[in-house]
Amino acid sequence: MTPSVRLQEMIRVIRSARTQGEERGIIQRECADIRSQFRQGDNGERSHSLAKLLYVHMLGYPAHFGQMECVRLIASPRYSEKRIGYLGAMMLLDEKQDASLLITNSIKNDLSHSSQYVQSLALCTLACMGSAEMCRDLAPEIERLLRASHSYIKKKATLCAVHIIRKVPELAELFTPSARTLLSEKNHGVLHGAVVLITELCERNPDTLVQFRKVIQAVPELVQIMKGLVTSSYSPEHNVAGISDPFLQVRILRLLRILGHNNDTASDAMNDLLAQVATNTDSSKTAGSAVLYETVLTIMDINSESGLRVLAVNILGRFLLNNDRNIRYISMTSLQKIVQTDHNAVQRHRGTIVDCLKDQDTSVKRRALELSLALVSAVNIRSMMKELLIFLSVCPPELRSQTASGIFNAAERYSPSKRWHIDTILHVLTTAGGDVRDETVPNLIQLITTASELHCYTVHKLYRALIKDIAQQSLVQVACWCIGEYGDLLLKGECEEIEPVQVTEDDILDALETVLQSHMSSPATRGFALTATMKLSTRITDNVDRIRSIVSIYGSCIDLELQQRAVEYNALFKKYDHMRYRSAVLERMPVMDKNSPGHTNGDTSGEIKEPDTSKPKPVEAGLLSEPASQVCDLLDLLGGTDTPLQPSPAPTSTPTTTSSADLLNLLGGLEITPGEKFIPTVSVYEKNGLSLKIQCDKQTETEVTVTLIASNSTQNDITNFTLQAAVPKSVQLQMKAPSGNVIPAHGLGQVTQTVLLNNPNKASLPCFRFVQLSFLLN
Amino acid sequence: MMHFLLLFSRQGKLRLQKWFLPLPERERKKIVKDMTTMVLARKPRTCNFLHWKDLKIVYKRYASLYFCCALENQDNELLALEILHRYVELLDKYFGNVCELDIIFNFEKAYFILDELLMGGEIQETSKLSIVKSIEASDMLQETMEEYISKPAF
């Protein structure tokens, strides 16, 4: 190895600089030196100077004056100069620089050079920084090299072809024929390149994918190669920790995934191989785990048989118990991808996932949190919530708001009882009140109003929380509101579910006044407290004067909102002090309806009966008599008859309006303008006492979230109720876990299930849903 | 495909940068700064994977150097760890017990070795032996040329 004396000397000098200023000085001198060297022309020193310049560039100093020198050096006949010239081109030139075009000719010449190392320099540079024009110019050369040459050049030419296809997708057809022949190479480097090339071709063009699948029969060939790798004896050249060429194995598995996706024949052809790899690969080291990981991803993405899928999930479960944190992280990322489709299989590993919440690593914690939230269901809500609440109290701050909102969502969907729900929300507010979203306060208030039997319990709990700590604004706001509404219940003192504590009117007013006067309270909180104080004037008997004085003080408050409120309340006392006015204004609030604002559509029912013109299939409803299990097939949820296919009548004011209207066509061609929030509840099935409604929760340009609500007005409970739905191919369906599978009789309860419909292409399709209900009555 | 590969020291000094995507200079500097801050902030026994924008960042610390690369969504992170390890093994074979100083003073050779391992963001050769042979042959070619011209390379 020839020591690069002058370069190394310069590096030493630069490193010995003690201050930034000193370093800058040295660099400036060196750059001046380099520039004069470049001007002198060919004297054998140019490559030294360029090397020095590249070092300076890496330190972060400008080096653009070296670009032309790179071009000159590349054109030189000396190998050493070419080498450094090409390196300089890759570091200093990119496709945005004009000088990059100048090297196209040199590259072309070097691609046909007699020395393969010169050819390799040219190929490497083209693959690194070749612009679209350069690629177009040189593509035929690369194609020739793909076919004619020695494996050293072939493997590089293959990857160069990959780069060309990425830059200029139209040139893909040029390389397709060579790609198929490359698959029969023995050299691993070339084979690897070939697999990457075919992957790129198939990903870019679905027709090429079909061609490779059907015509070229790539799958059996790849399976053969994989089998060879997996069962081969020890080969020192390619062995990594007991695995024969893991790099090639992973790439082949990835290509198999693409070829087998949504295709039964291809998937069948690779089933055995995948089972073999999954069972035989030793995962004690990273190389083996990498192969297993890719295998699992492939199994989950193709149409594999269920036994294989179970095997894959079990591998992920095993990964969860691995000591290596990386592998735990990987397994949780993969489980996250499949938790919707293979929910039950992932549920089996719930315990381990919840344990990972206690891991030291924040990335692992984050994954465990997302996965835990996805695994919450009606069955495990109590135990999961316990774990999540513990996690909330110790979790790192960046995860708090995500945890809090996750807990709220889970509680809303699966809470076993109202009291549990309220307790949970209170717990979250006391632990992490600062990290919750703003809607939490009104949501909680609405929840409390609906739980009329729990008003006493709630207000007692909130009062106690309030006197302990007034720093958490959301908690304080809710507490003030409750005390204002239900202060009379607080004064009564007894409540079945909580130990009795005597609370006097003075105590309550003290608490509210503390909130009003504390500098920790935000203006919104103060507003809540003031209103609460005022409301108490009709609910307590002795200290009304005290309330009057508090309220009048705030008549001259600086805060405009508080001042206005105080003045108005004062007026209630003074001018309108007939008890009936004040008590009428301040009486108990009615139960609030969730999601009521923004409701714009009123004539849903009329439109359902319209025959929807976009239904292509006839209706059929077969009913077996009770008490056997009933299976009803519902086509045309809107009750249409056999109608010919017609284009959808939805208005075409904007393209987005059309698509979202089409997606919800099952709701009867309702006109929806994007951005307007409205939640219609449409009844889509009513027969024999079982009714099914669809409620649209959320709707964007490409996604719609609906909730299916089933209720039962017969005399008997409906058990084993399950619901399945099918949608057209371009729409993706995701069904979340149902809230349960028993619908109590007499309309006492409901089963709800959230369904996500994703229409990524925004295709204006006639959308029909085919829904199957199965249940046991009696 | 790998988007970039960076080597930097514990103090955040860049020792090698390889970009497989065309990005303007300013963008590159920003990414380097982001990467160094993010990776150097990681505690010792945490996992080697991070998320940054829409890329997966895989990093590994070898003595005083951090090897950091960025992958796309479908790439296999565990395999990336193997790729980084392969590169370190190659450097080790070439320099003999490689240390950071070797890479500082012979950065151009580190680049040449990398160019034999990765191309266009993908692995080009899976056999360590093969790569070592090609590097030796290219060095030989360079030296014979030098002897011919009787001047040192740089």
Interface residues (C-beta under 8 A of the other chain):
Chain A: M1 T2 P3 S4 V5 R6 L7 Q8 I11 R12 R15 G44 S47 H48 A51 L54 Y55 M58 L59 G60 R78 Y79 S80 R83 I84 L87 D94 E95 K96 S115 Y117 S120 L123 C124 A127 C128 M129 S131 Y152 K155 K156 L159 C160 V162 H163 R166 H188 G189 H192 G193 V196 E237 H238 V240 D245 P246 F247 L248 V250 R254 T286 A287 S289 A290 Y293 E294 R325 N326 I327 R328 Y329 I330 Q360 D361 T362 S363 V364
Chain B: L14 R15 L16 Q17 W19 F20 P22 L23 P24 K29 K43 R45 T46 C47 N48 F49 L50 H51 Q74 N76 E77 L78 L79 L81 E82 I83 H85 I104 F105 N106 F107 E108 K109 Y111 F112 D115 M119 G120 E122 I123 Q124 E125 T126 S127 K128 L129 S130 S134 A137 S138 D139 L141 Q142 E143 M145 E146 I149 K151 P152 A153 F154
